[in-house]
Amino acid sequence: MKRRAILLTSALVLTLAGSGVVIASGLQDSPQDARPSQDPIADLLRQTPAQPAPAATPVPSEAAPAGTPAPAAPIPVTPPGAEAALDEAEDEEAEIEEAVPVTTAAAVTESDTPASRPRRRVAIVQAIDKVTAESMRFEVEVGGRPVRFNQSLIFTARACEVSASDERGQDAFAYLQVSLQPRGTVQPIDARQIFQGWMFASSPGLNALEHPVYDAWVVGCKG
């Protein structure tokens, strides 16, 4: 009897442990609500009072100096010895053979290889509802839980990179997946993907989310 009670207790513990794993896995896959991202620079600019513009310094006016009026046609001036120097230069160019540079595979060095872009752990996204004018800047963790905006849009970040040291300008690039799944309806609706690809912070319209109600673009990367 005691052995049977021990077996029943062990089976109950294993069942509860399996249920906890399933619940934790479901919570990890379920999207979380978007939260506004901190922007300390914008807050500091809003708190700093605007400085008055400095007064313009008057420019003193001076009369034009008197002089001889300019001729109607330009007068050619040939410095002494210029023609002889020009002839000597032409003779030297004719004697010197022009060297032709030869490019080989050995001339390529490690400095010619472009540097890799640094990767970040968090993508910063800006989204707006064009009907209600609701806008929010929030963070999406790369490879983490999806983030839900306005009860409908679900954002998933797969990668977030910034410009390399040898690139001309500073930019941020994020690979995002955006799905549409309204929450709170009578019948559950399956998520429908409406965007997948790279977004560019410097050019939001280059590869943008095309939707009649929502607009979204990447702002930067952090972490």
WOGI-V796880 format. One record per residue. RES is the residue in one small letter. NEAR is the number of other ideal C-beta (glycine too) atoms within 12 Angstrom. Layout:
RES&NEAR, RES&NEAR
//
This chain:
m&7, k&8, r&9, r&10, a&11, i&12, l&13, l&14, t&14, s&14, a&14, l&14, v&14, l&14, t&14, l&14, a&14, g&14, s&14, g&14, v&14, v&14, i&14, a&13, s&13, g&13, l&14, q&16, d&16, s&18, p&30, q&21, d&20, a&30, r&17, p&20, s&26, q&15, d&19, p&10, i&12, a&14, d&12, l&11, l&11, r&11, q&10, t&10, p&8, a&8, q&6, p&6, a&6, p&6, a&6, a&6, t&6, p&6, v&6, p&6, s&6, e&6, a&6, a&7, p&6, a&6, g&6, t&6, p&7, a&8, p&8, a&6, a&6, p&7, i&8, p&8, v&7, t&11, p&10, p&8, g&10, a&13, e&12, a&13, a&14, l&14, d&13, e&14, a&14, e&13, d&12, e&12, e&12, a&11, e&10, i&10, e&8, e&8, a&6, v&6, p&7, v&8, t&9, t&8, a&8, a&8, a&10, v&10, t&9, e&7, s&9, d&12, t&10, p&13, a&15, s&13, r&22, p&21, r&23, r&28, r&21, v&29, a&44, i&38, v&47, q&34, a&40, i&25, d&22, k&16, v&14, t&15, a&12, e&21, s&22, m&30, r&27, f&33, e&35, v&47, e&29, v&31, g&20, g&21, r&23, p&33, v&36, r&30, f&41, n&31, q&20, s&31, l&40, i&38, f&49, t&32, a&39, r&24, a&28, c&38, e&32, v&31, s&23, a&18, s&12, d&13, e&18, r&10, g&13, q&18, d&26, a&37, f&35, a&44, y&28, l&42, q&32, v&41, s&29, l&28, q&26, p&22, r&20, g&12, t&11, v&7, q&7, p&10, i&16, d&12, a&23, r&17, q&20, i&25, f&30, q&19, g&21, w&26, m&41, f&28, a&32, s&21, s&16, p&22, g&13, l&16, n&23, a&25, l&33, e&15, h&24, p&11, v&22, y&34, d&29, a&43, w&34, v&44, v&32, g&31, c&35, k&28, g&22
//
